[in-house]
Amino acid sequence: MHIDREDMLEITRRMTVSRNCFGRIAGAYMDEEGYVDGTFNTHFLKLTAAERTRNLKIAKAIPFSDTNVELKNFRFQPGDRKPGSIWQLLMALRECELKNDALLLSLYEYIGERYQPGFPYCIYFFQGNYDVPVKRSDKAEQWESEEVYSFLVCAVCPVSGDYEAGMPDWGFLFPAFSNRSTDVEGINIYSPEGRQEELAGLFIK
């Protein structure tokens, strides 16, 4: 399914220090074997200005990437959305806005069991809410909100020795943002190395 570049640009415009859409950031530091080596979970606005700037750059890299080349859309089929599925876990994390550490740990461990690049890395989650403005027939935006797009951005990044995250090796946007609306059956997976099909196997059977 094609991703509309304008949809991605619309939400990335809310990923700046002055127009920040993120409410919470959580993450885990993983060792070479995929085991959790430490976690954090905090309100995004509690970060220092420098930390907010650095983390916004990481989060924005995923939806702002080369649409339909580095960032591709995949679909959850009915069988992928059963109780106990990764889709259900992602939906629960979205609903609780990353405030449930037990759910986060389950997902960190799930990814760590299946992604072991041979070096330490981190998994960052950003929770955002975007009030999608109504557009008039002339495409100008009106102040009233059409819907609230509640979403998660996940960035999987290499880390330096002092737990400093680099830019994402891969990541995803969930739910997908399609036709300026929430698409809970879609996930947009980012990989600059063209590994989207392989990574989709983490979420879609």
C-alpha positions as CSV (number, residue, x, y, z in Angstrom):
1,M,0.0,0.0,0.0
2,H,1.4,3.4,-1.0
3,I,2.3,5.9,1.6
4,D,1.4,9.5,0.8
5,R,4.4,11.7,1.3
6,E,2.2,14.7,2.3
7,D,0.7,12.6,5.1
8,M,4.3,12.1,6.5
9,L,5.3,15.7,6.0
10,E,2.1,16.8,7.9
11,I,3.0,14.9,11.0
12,T,6.7,15.6,10.9
13,R,5.8,19.3,11.0
14,R,4.6,18.6,14.6
15,M,8.0,17.1,15.5
16,T,9.9,20.2,16.3
17,V,10.8,21.9,19.6
18,S,8.3,24.6,19.1
19,R,5.5,22.4,17.8
20,N,6.1,19.1,19.7
21,C,3.5,16.4,19.5
22,F,5.2,13.9,21.8
23,G,4.0,13.3,25.3
24,R,6.2,10.5,26.4
25,I,9.5,8.8,25.6
26,A,10.6,5.3,26.8
27,G,13.3,3.0,25.9
28,A,15.7,0.1,26.6
29,Y,19.4,-0.4,26.2
30,M,20.2,-3.8,24.8
31,D,23.5,-5.7,25.0
32,E,25.1,-7.6,22.1
33,E,23.0,-10.7,22.8
34,G,19.7,-8.9,22.9
35,Y,19.2,-8.7,26.6
36,V,17.8,-5.6,28.3
37,D,20.6,-3.7,30.0
38,G,18.6,-0.8,31.4
39,T,15.4,1.1,30.7
40,F,13.9,4.5,31.1
41,N,10.4,6.1,30.8
42,T,9.6,9.8,31.2
43,H,7.5,12.6,30.0
44,F,9.0,14.2,27.0
45,L,8.8,17.7,28.3
46,K,10.9,16.7,31.3
47,L,13.9,16.3,29.0
48,T,16.4,19.2,28.8
49,A,16.2,21.4,25.7
50,A,19.3,19.6,24.3
51,E,17.8,16.2,24.9
52,R,14.5,17.1,23.3
53,T,16.3,18.4,20.2
54,R,18.4,15.3,19.9
55,N,15.5,12.9,20.4
56,L,13.2,14.8,18.0
57,K,15.9,14.3,15.4
58,I,15.9,10.5,16.0
59,A,12.1,10.2,16.0
60,K,11.6,12.5,12.9
61,A,14.1,10.5,10.9
62,I,11.6,7.7,10.4
63,P,8.5,9.4,9.0
64,F,10.7,12.0,7.2
65,S,12.6,9.3,5.4
66,D,12.3,8.5,1.6
67,T,8.7,7.5,1.4
68,N,7.9,4.1,-0.3
69,V,11.7,3.5,-0.6
70,E,13.1,3.6,3.0
71,L,9.7,3.8,4.6
72,K,7.2,1.2,3.4
73,N,3.6,0.2,4.5
74,F,2.7,-3.3,5.6
75,R,-0.7,-4.7,6.5
76,F,-1.8,-6.6,9.6
77,Q,-4.2,-9.4,8.4
78,P,-7.0,-10.7,10.7
79,G,-4.7,-13.6,11.9
80,D,-2.1,-11.0,12.9
81,R,-4.5,-9.2,15.2
82,K,-5.5,-12.1,17.5
83,P,-5.3,-11.9,21.3
84,G,-1.7,-12.3,22.4
85,S,-0.3,-10.9,19.1
86,I,2.3,-8.2,18.7
87,W,-0.4,-6.0,17.1
88,Q,-2.5,-6.3,20.3
89,L,0.6,-5.4,22.4
90,L,1.3,-2.3,20.2
91,M,-2.4,-1.3,20.5
92,A,-2.2,-1.6,24.3
93,L,1.0,0.5,24.4
94,R,-0.7,3.1,22.2
95,E,-3.8,3.2,24.5
96,C,-1.8,3.5,27.7
97,E,0.5,6.1,26.1
98,L,3.6,4.2,27.1
99,K,2.7,4.4,30.8
100,N,2.8,0.6,31.4
101,D,6.4,-0.6,31.9
102,A,5.4,-4.3,32.0
103,L,4.0,-4.0,28.5
104,L,7.1,-2.2,27.3
105,L,9.4,-4.8,28.8
106,S,7.5,-7.5,26.9
107,L,8.1,-5.7,23.7
108,Y,11.8,-5.0,24.4
109,E,12.3,-8.7,25.2
110,Y,10.4,-9.8,22.1
111,I,12.5,-7.6,19.8
112,G,15.7,-8.6,21.7
113,E,15.0,-12.3,21.1
114,R,14.7,-11.7,17.3
115,Y,17.1,-8.8,16.6
116,Q,20.8,-9.4,17.6
117,P,23.1,-7.3,15.4
118,G,26.2,-8.2,17.3
119,F,26.6,-4.9,19.0
120,P,24.8,-2.9,21.8
121,Y,21.8,-0.9,20.7
122,C,18.8,0.8,22.0
123,I,15.0,0.7,21.4
124,Y,13.4,4.1,21.7
125,F,9.6,4.6,21.8
126,F,7.9,8.0,21.3
127,Q,4.2,8.5,22.0
128,G,2.5,11.3,20.2
129,N,-1.0,12.8,19.7
130,Y,-1.7,14.9,16.6
131,D,-5.0,16.9,16.3
132,V,-5.7,16.5,12.6
133,P,-7.1,19.8,11.4
134,V,-10.1,19.9,9.1
135,K,-9.2,21.0,5.6
136,R,-11.6,23.2,3.6
137,S,-12.3,22.6,-0.1
138,D,-9.5,25.0,-0.9
139,K,-7.1,22.8,1.2
140,A,-6.6,25.5,3.8
141,E,-6.6,24.2,7.4
142,Q,-9.2,25.2,9.9
143,W,-8.7,25.4,13.6
144,E,-11.1,22.6,14.6
145,S,-9.8,19.1,14.8
146,E,-11.2,16.3,12.6
147,E,-9.7,13.5,14.8
148,V,-6.8,12.9,17.1
149,Y,-4.2,10.6,15.6
150,S,-2.5,8.8,18.5
151,F,0.6,7.0,17.5
152,L,3.9,5.4,18.4
153,V,7.3,5.9,16.7
154,C,9.9,3.2,17.4
155,A,13.6,3.8,16.6
156,V,16.2,1.1,17.0
157,C,19.6,2.8,17.1
158,P,23.2,1.8,17.7
159,V,24.7,3.2,21.0
160,S,28.1,4.5,22.0
161,G,29.8,3.5,25.2
162,D,28.1,6.2,27.2
163,Y,24.6,5.1,26.1
164,E,24.5,7.9,23.4
165,A,22.0,6.8,20.7
166,G,22.9,7.2,17.1
167,M,20.5,7.7,14.2
168,P,18.1,4.8,13.7
169,D,19.2,1.6,11.9
170,W,15.5,0.8,11.6
171,G,12.1,1.6,13.1
172,F,8.5,2.0,12.5
173,L,5.4,4.2,12.8
174,F,2.3,2.6,14.2
175,P,-0.6,2.9,13.5
176,A,-0.1,4.1,9.9
177,F,-1.3,7.6,9.0
178,S,-3.2,7.2,5.8
179,N,-5.4,9.7,4.0
180,R,-4.9,12.0,7.0
181,S,-6.5,9.4,9.3
182,T,-5.6,6.6,11.7
183,D,-5.0,3.2,10.0
184,V,-4.8,0.6,12.8
185,E,-4.3,-2.2,10.3
186,G,-1.1,-0.6,8.9
187,I,2.4,-0.2,10.1
188,N,5.1,1.8,8.3
189,I,8.5,0.2,8.6
190,Y,11.7,2.1,8.1
191,S,15.0,0.7,6.9
192,P,17.6,2.6,4.9
193,E,19.2,-0.7,3.9
194,G,16.0,-2.1,2.3
195,R,15.3,-4.7,5.0
196,Q,11.6,-3.8,5.4
197,E,10.3,-7.3,4.3
198,E,12.6,-9.0,6.8
199,L,11.7,-6.6,9.6
200,A,8.0,-6.9,8.9
201,G,8.3,-10.6,9.9
202,L,8.7,-9.4,13.5
203,F,5.2,-8.1,13.5
204,I,3.3,-9.9,10.7
205,K,3.2,-13.6,10.2
